């Protein structure tokens, strides 16, 4: 008895697809099992009273975070965020302000005059956003934050560090995580324009370090009603060491260092008055750049002194306003061992929201993560 042509092919495909289907189903089941284990509520570290306040007024801290199932690990979350993240349209109004030393700071405003929640401009709450190390108002995470804040009725202003956002340096002075004088100038300016409007500070990565250092130094006179930080490197030395691990150096450190080189080169004409630009441009890591440029620019005797002064973790007891800090345990920029858990536990005004996954400024959700990430909601 012979099989027909159709029966032969049917038997062949059955032999092929039966094990293939089993493999696919098994992989799918494993994926959803592992994804289910990744979908956890964040750990909330704070005092009991602050915890009760957050659960009532900021219930998102108790919601499960469901990271994109195919983004395994913080490195991949960070990389995918950089490649796939959408860019909501935002139309800014730019303002240039001068500092006491003759420098220039670029502020990008979204006034939100159509706000229904806060129709009165003089009292409309203002969100002051501080981007990351080489970031400005055009970064996707900033655009998402501005877009969401305006939907809630707030006014937004983005503080672009000196020399960023397309502006020229007027003096041979840039910025660093430990220096808060420019932020103080910006806060005074914003409060001068809208003295009756509350101002909330929102800092991302290095911007969060600057914000926390400012809040610690100004204590009750910061001019801000609250602060929020995302993916802050709590210990600058541990950040540097983590970034120098071979894979992190290859994926991130080289890129950030190259971006710092580009900023330096763009302002070469004025900066070569105070540093050997060609020597700095030979730096192969962030730490080398800080050794050759940042620490010298701001008067530190060594890069280690700068890193100690820039690290905000131990300064949290000096802060006075409510602060919410979001970090991911798998953030390659901010090692989990640096999280100031023991310090925050005894503070009445600071809360750490710690997710198991999320990478650096990523926190991607959904199978196709192009929309808003949970970290910026």
VENSULCOR-V238791 format. One record per pair of residues at least 12 apart in sequence whose C-alpha atoms are under 8 Angstrom apart, sorted by the first residue. I is the first residue (numbers start at 0). J is the second residue. D is the distance in whole Angstrom. If there is no record, write none. Layout:
i=I j=J d=D
i=I j=J d=D
This chain:
i=30 j=68 d=7
i=31 j=68 d=8
i=34 j=65 d=8
i=34 j=66 d=8
i=34 j=68 d=5
i=37 j=65 d=7
i=37 j=66 d=7
i=37 j=355 d=7
i=37 j=356 d=7
i=38 j=63 d=6
i=38 j=64 d=5
i=38 j=65 d=4
i=38 j=66 d=7
i=39 j=63 d=5
i=39 j=64 d=6
i=39 j=65 d=7
i=39 j=354 d=8
i=39 j=355 d=8
i=40 j=60 d=8
i=40 j=61 d=6
i=40 j=62 d=6
i=40 j=63 d=4
i=40 j=64 d=6
i=40 j=354 d=7
i=41 j=60 d=7
i=41 j=61 d=7
i=41 j=62 d=7
i=41 j=63 d=7
i=41 j=64 d=7
i=41 j=352 d=6
i=41 j=353 d=5
i=41 j=354 d=5
i=41 j=355 d=7
i=42 j=351 d=8
i=42 j=352 d=6
i=42 j=353 d=5
i=42 j=354 d=6
i=43 j=60 d=7
i=43 j=350 d=7
i=43 j=351 d=6
i=43 j=352 d=5
i=43 j=353 d=6
i=44 j=340 d=7
i=44 j=343 d=7
i=44 j=344 d=6
i=44 j=350 d=6
i=44 j=351 d=5
i=44 j=352 d=7
i=44 j=353 d=8
i=45 j=343 d=6
i=45 j=344 d=5
i=45 j=345 d=7
i=45 j=346 d=7
i=45 j=347 d=7
i=45 j=348 d=8
i=45 j=349 d=6
i=45 j=350 d=5
i=45 j=351 d=7
i=46 j=343 d=8
i=46 j=344 d=6
i=46 j=345 d=6
i=46 j=346 d=6
i=46 j=347 d=6
i=46 j=348 d=8
i=46 j=350 d=8
i=48 j=347 d=7
i=49 j=347 d=6
i=49 j=348 d=7
i=49 j=349 d=8
i=49 j=350 d=7
i=50 j=350 d=8
i=60 j=352 d=7
i=64 j=354 d=7
i=64 j=364 d=8
i=64 j=373 d=8
i=65 j=364 d=6
i=65 j=365 d=7
i=66 j=356 d=7
i=66 j=357 d=7
i=66 j=362 d=7
i=66 j=363 d=6
i=66 j=364 d=5
i=66 j=365 d=7
i=67 j=363 d=6
i=67 j=364 d=5
i=67 j=365 d=5
i=67 j=366 d=5
i=67 j=367 d=8
i=67 j=368 d=7
i=68 j=365 d=8
i=68 j=366 d=7
i=69 j=366 d=8
i=72 j=329 d=7
i=72 j=356 d=7
i=72 j=357 d=8
i=72 j=358 d=7
i=73 j=329 d=5
i=73 j=330 d=5
i=73 j=331 d=7
i=73 j=356 d=6
i=73 j=357 d=6
i=73 j=358 d=4
i=73 j=359 d=7
i=74 j=329 d=8
i=74 j=330 d=7
i=74 j=331 d=6
i=74 j=358 d=6
i=74 j=359 d=8
i=75 j=358 d=8
i=76 j=357 d=6
i=76 j=358 d=5
i=76 j=359 d=8
i=76 j=361 d=6
i=76 j=362 d=7
i=76 j=363 d=7
i=77 j=357 d=8
i=77 j=358 d=5
i=77 j=359 d=5
i=77 j=360 d=7
i=77 j=361 d=5
i=80 j=361 d=6
i=80 j=363 d=7
i=80 j=368 d=8
i=83 j=368 d=7
i=83 j=369 d=6
i=84 j=139 d=7
i=84 j=368 d=7
i=84 j=369 d=5
i=84 j=370 d=7
i=85 j=139 d=7
i=85 j=369 d=5
i=85 j=370 d=6
i=86 j=139 d=5
i=86 j=142 d=6
i=86 j=143 d=7
i=87 j=139 d=8
i=87 j=142 d=6
i=87 j=143 d=6
i=87 j=146 d=7
i=88 j=142 d=7
i=89 j=109 d=8
i=89 j=142 d=7
i=89 j=145 d=8
i=89 j=146 d=7
i=90 j=109 d=7
i=91 j=107 d=6
i=91 j=108 d=5
i=91 j=109 d=5
i=92 j=107 d=6
i=92 j=108 d=5
i=92 j=109 d=6
i=92 j=110 d=8
i=93 j=105 d=7
i=93 j=106 d=6
i=93 j=107 d=5
i=93 j=108 d=6
i=94 j=106 d=5
i=94 j=107 d=6
i=94 j=108 d=8
i=98 j=181 d=7
i=98 j=184 d=7
i=100 j=170 d=8
i=101 j=169 d=7
i=101 j=170 d=7
i=102 j=161 d=8
i=102 j=168 d=7
i=102 j=169 d=5
i=102 j=170 d=5
i=102 j=172 d=8
i=103 j=161 d=7
i=103 j=167 d=8
i=103 j=168 d=7
i=103 j=169 d=6
i=104 j=158 d=8
i=104 j=159 d=7
i=104 j=160 d=7
i=104 j=161 d=5
i=104 j=162 d=8
i=104 j=166 d=8
i=104 j=181 d=8
i=105 j=158 d=7
i=105 j=159 d=5
i=105 j=160 d=7
i=105 j=161 d=7
i=105 j=163 d=8
i=105 j=164 d=7
i=105 j=166 d=7
i=106 j=156 d=6
i=106 j=157 d=6
i=106 j=158 d=5
i=106 j=159 d=6
i=107 j=136 d=7
i=107 j=156 d=5
i=107 j=157 d=5
i=107 j=158 d=7
i=107 j=159 d=8
i=108 j=154 d=8
i=108 j=155 d=6
i=108 j=156 d=4
i=108 j=157 d=6
i=109 j=145 d=8
i=109 j=149 d=8
i=109 j=154 d=6
i=109 j=155 d=5
i=109 j=156 d=6
i=110 j=154 d=5
i=110 j=155 d=6
i=111 j=149 d=6
i=111 j=152 d=7
i=111 j=153 d=7
i=111 j=154 d=5
i=111 j=155 d=8
i=114 j=149 d=8
i=114 j=152 d=5
i=114 j=153 d=7
i=115 j=152 d=6
i=116 j=151 d=7
i=116 j=152 d=5
i=117 j=152 d=6
i=117 j=153 d=7
i=121 j=193 d=6
i=121 j=194 d=8
i=121 j=195 d=6
i=121 j=196 d=6
i=122 j=193 d=7
i=122 j=195 d=5
i=122 j=196 d=4
i=122 j=197 d=7
i=123 j=152 d=8
i=123 j=153 d=6
i=123 j=154 d=7
i=123 j=196 d=6
i=123 j=197 d=7
i=124 j=153 d=5
i=124 j=154 d=6
i=124 j=196 d=5
i=124 j=197 d=5
i=124 j=198 d=6
i=124 j=199 d=8
i=125 j=153 d=6
i=125 j=154 d=5
i=125 j=155 d=5
i=125 j=156 d=7
i=125 j=196 d=7
i=125 j=197 d=6
i=125 j=198 d=5
i=125 j=199 d=6
i=126 j=148 d=8
i=126 j=153 d=7
i=126 j=154 d=6
i=126 j=155 d=5
i=126 j=156 d=6
i=126 j=198 d=6
i=126 j=199 d=5
i=126 j=200 d=6
i=126 j=201 d=7
i=127 j=155 d=6
i=127 j=156 d=5
i=127 j=157 d=6
i=127 j=158 d=7
i=127 j=198 d=7
i=127 j=199 d=6
i=127 j=200 d=5
i=127 j=201 d=6
i=128 j=141 d=8
i=128 j=155 d=7
i=128 j=156 d=6
i=128 j=157 d=5
i=128 j=158 d=6
i=128 j=200 d=6
i=128 j=201 d=5
i=128 j=202 d=6
i=128 j=203 d=8
i=129 j=157 d=6
i=129 j=158 d=5
i=129 j=159 d=7
i=129 j=200 d=8
i=129 j=201 d=6
i=129 j=202 d=5
i=129 j=203 d=6
i=129 j=206 d=5
i=129 j=207 d=7
i=129 j=210 d=8
i=130 j=157 d=8
i=130 j=158 d=7
i=130 j=159 d=7
i=130 j=202 d=6
i=130 j=203 d=5
i=130 j=204 d=7
i=130 j=205 d=7
i=130 j=206 d=5
i=131 j=202 d=8
i=131 j=203 d=5
i=131 j=204 d=5
i=131 j=205 d=5
i=131 j=206 d=5
i=131 j=207 d=8
i=132 j=204 d=7
i=132 j=205 d=5
i=132 j=206 d=7
i=133 j=163 d=7
i=133 j=255 d=8
i=133 j=258 d=7
i=133 j=259 d=7
i=134 j=159 d=8
i=134 j=163 d=8
i=135 j=157 d=8
i=135 j=158 d=8
i=135 j=159 d=5
i=135 j=160 d=8
i=135 j=163 d=6
i=135 j=164 d=5
i=136 j=157 d=6
i=136 j=158 d=8
i=136 j=159 d=7
i=136 j=164 d=7
i=137 j=164 d=8
i=140 j=360 d=8
i=140 j=375 d=7
i=143 j=371 d=7
i=143 j=375 d=7
i=144 j=375 d=6
i=144 j=376 d=7
i=147 j=376 d=7
i=158 j=182 d=8
i=158 j=185 d=8
i=160 j=173 d=8
i=160 j=174 d=7
i=161 j=173 d=6
i=161 j=174 d=6
i=162 j=262 d=7
i=162 j=266 d=8
i=163 j=262 d=8
i=167 j=266 d=7
i=168 j=266 d=7
i=168 j=269 d=7
i=169 j=269 d=8
i=170 j=269 d=7
i=171 j=269 d=6
i=171 j=270 d=5
i=171 j=272 d=7
i=171 j=273 d=7
i=172 j=270 d=8
i=172 j=296 d=7
i=173 j=296 d=8
i=174 j=293 d=8
i=175 j=209 d=8
i=175 j=293 d=7
i=176 j=205 d=6
i=176 j=206 d=7
i=176 j=208 d=6
i=176 j=209 d=5
i=176 j=309 d=5
i=177 j=208 d=8
i=177 j=209 d=6
i=177 j=212 d=7
i=177 j=305 d=7
i=177 j=308 d=6
i=177 j=309 d=4
i=177 j=310 d=8
i=178 j=209 d=7
i=178 j=297 d=8
i=179 j=209 d=6
i=179 j=210 d=8
i=179 j=212 d=7
i=179 j=213 d=6
i=182 j=209 d=8
i=182 j=210 d=8
i=182 j=213 d=8
i=183 j=213 d=8
i=183 j=221 d=8
i=186 j=222 d=7
i=186 j=223 d=8
i=187 j=222 d=8
i=190 j=222 d=7
i=197 j=223 d=7
i=197 j=224 d=6
i=198 j=222 d=7
i=198 j=223 d=5
i=198 j=224 d=6
i=198 j=225 d=8
i=199 j=223 d=6
i=199 j=224 d=6
i=199 j=225 d=5
i=199 j=226 d=6
i=199 j=227 d=8
i=200 j=223 d=7
i=200 j=225 d=6
i=200 j=226 d=5
i=200 j=227 d=6
i=201 j=226 d=6
i=201 j=227 d=5
i=201 j=228 d=6
i=202 j=226 d=8
i=202 j=227 d=6
i=202 j=228 d=5
i=202 j=229 d=6
i=203 j=228 d=6
i=203 j=229 d=5
i=203 j=230 d=6
i=203 j=231 d=7
i=203 j=360 d=8
i=204 j=228 d=7
i=204 j=229 d=6
i=204 j=230 d=5
i=204 j=231 d=4
i=204 j=232 d=6
i=204 j=360 d=8
i=205 j=231 d=7
i=205 j=232 d=7
i=206 j=231 d=8
i=207 j=227 d=8
i=207 j=228 d=5
i=207 j=229 d=7
i=207 j=230 d=8
i=207 j=231 d=6
i=208 j=231 d=6
i=208 j=232 d=7
i=208 j=233 d=7
i=208 j=309 d=7
i=208 j=310 d=7
i=208 j=311 d=6
i=209 j=309 d=8
i=210 j=226 d=8
i=211 j=311 d=6
i=211 j=315 d=7
i=211 j=318 d=8
i=212 j=309 d=7
i=212 j=311 d=6
i=212 j=314 d=7
i=214 j=317 d=8
i=214 j=318 d=5
i=214 j=319 d=7
i=214 j=320 d=8
i=215 j=314 d=6
i=215 j=315 d=6
i=215 j=316 d=8
i=215 j=317 d=5
i=215 j=318 d=4
i=215 j=319 d=8
i=216 j=317 d=7
i=216 j=318 d=8
i=217 j=318 d=8
i=218 j=317 d=6
i=218 j=318 d=5
i=218 j=319 d=5
i=218 j=320 d=8
i=219 j=318 d=8
i=219 j=319 d=6
i=219 j=320 d=7
i=223 j=320 d=7
i=224 j=320 d=6
i=224 j=321 d=7
i=225 j=320 d=5
i=225 j=321 d=5
i=225 j=322 d=6
i=226 j=320 d=7
i=226 j=321 d=6
i=226 j=322 d=5
i=226 j=323 d=6
i=227 j=322 d=6
i=227 j=323 d=5
i=227 j=324 d=6
i=227 j=325 d=8
i=228 j=322 d=8
i=228 j=323 d=6
i=228 j=324 d=5
i=228 j=325 d=6
i=229 j=324 d=6
i=229 j=325 d=5
i=229 j=326 d=6
i=229 j=360 d=7
i=229 j=374 d=7
i=230 j=324 d=8
i=230 j=325 d=6
i=230 j=326 d=5
i=230 j=327 d=7
i=230 j=330 d=8
i=230 j=332 d=8
i=230 j=333 d=7
i=230 j=359 d=6
i=230 j=360 d=6
i=231 j=324 d=8
i=231 j=325 d=8
i=231 j=326 d=7
i=231 j=333 d=7
i=232 j=310 d=8
i=232 j=332 d=6
i=232 j=333 d=4
i=232 j=334 d=8
i=232 j=337 d=8
i=233 j=310 d=6
i=233 j=311 d=6
i=233 j=312 d=5
i=233 j=333 d=7
i=233 j=337 d=6
i=233 j=338 d=6
i=233 j=339 d=7
i=234 j=306 d=8
i=234 j=307 d=8
i=234 j=309 d=8
i=234 j=310 d=5
i=234 j=311 d=7
i=234 j=312 d=7
i=234 j=333 d=8
i=234 j=337 d=6
i=235 j=306 d=5
i=235 j=307 d=7
i=235 j=309 d=7
i=235 j=310 d=5
i=236 j=303 d=7
i=236 j=306 d=6
i=236 j=307 d=7
i=237 j=333 d=8
i=237 j=334 d=7
i=237 j=337 d=7
i=238 j=332 d=6
i=238 j=333 d=6
i=238 j=334 d=7
i=239 j=285 d=7
i=239 j=286 d=6
i=241 j=331 d=7
i=241 j=332 d=7
i=241 j=333 d=8
i=241 j=334 d=7
i=242 j=331 d=7
i=242 j=332 d=6
i=243 j=284 d=8
i=247 j=331 d=7
i=248 j=284 d=8
i=252 j=284 d=6
i=252 j=285 d=7
i=253 j=283 d=7
i=253 j=284 d=6
i=255 j=285 d=7
i=256 j=282 d=8
i=256 j=283 d=7
i=256 j=284 d=6
i=256 j=285 d=5
i=256 j=288 d=7
i=260 j=279 d=8
i=260 j=280 d=6
i=263 j=276 d=7
i=263 j=280 d=8
i=264 j=276 d=8
i=273 j=296 d=8
i=274 j=292 d=7
i=278 j=291 d=8
i=279 j=291 d=6
i=279 j=292 d=6
i=286 j=302 d=8
i=289 j=302 d=6
i=290 j=302 d=5
i=312 j=338 d=8
i=312 j=339 d=6
i=312 j=342 d=8
i=313 j=339 d=7
i=313 j=342 d=7
i=315 j=342 d=8
i=315 j=343 d=8
i=315 j=349 d=8
i=316 j=342 d=8
i=316 j=346 d=7
i=318 j=348 d=8
i=319 j=348 d=7
i=320 j=348 d=6
i=321 j=348 d=5
i=321 j=349 d=6
i=322 j=348 d=6
i=322 j=349 d=5
i=322 j=350 d=6
i=323 j=349 d=6
i=323 j=350 d=5
i=323 j=351 d=6
i=323 j=352 d=7
i=324 j=349 d=8
i=324 j=350 d=6
i=324 j=351 d=5
i=324 j=352 d=6
i=325 j=351 d=6
i=325 j=352 d=5
i=325 j=353 d=6
i=325 j=354 d=8
i=325 j=374 d=7
i=326 j=351 d=7
i=326 j=352 d=6
i=326 j=353 d=5
i=326 j=354 d=6
i=327 j=353 d=6
i=327 j=354 d=5
i=327 j=355 d=6
i=327 j=356 d=5
i=327 j=357 d=5
i=327 j=358 d=6
i=327 j=359 d=7
i=327 j=362 d=8
i=328 j=353 d=7
i=328 j=354 d=6
i=328 j=355 d=5
i=328 j=356 d=6
i=328 j=357 d=8
i=328 j=358 d=8
i=329 j=355 d=7
i=329 j=356 d=6
i=329 j=357 d=7
i=329 j=358 d=5
i=330 j=356 d=8
i=330 j=357 d=7
i=330 j=358 d=4
i=330 j=359 d=5
i=331 j=358 d=7
i=331 j=359 d=7
i=332 j=359 d=6
i=333 j=359 d=8
i=360 j=374 d=7
i=361 j=374 d=7
i=362 j=374 d=6
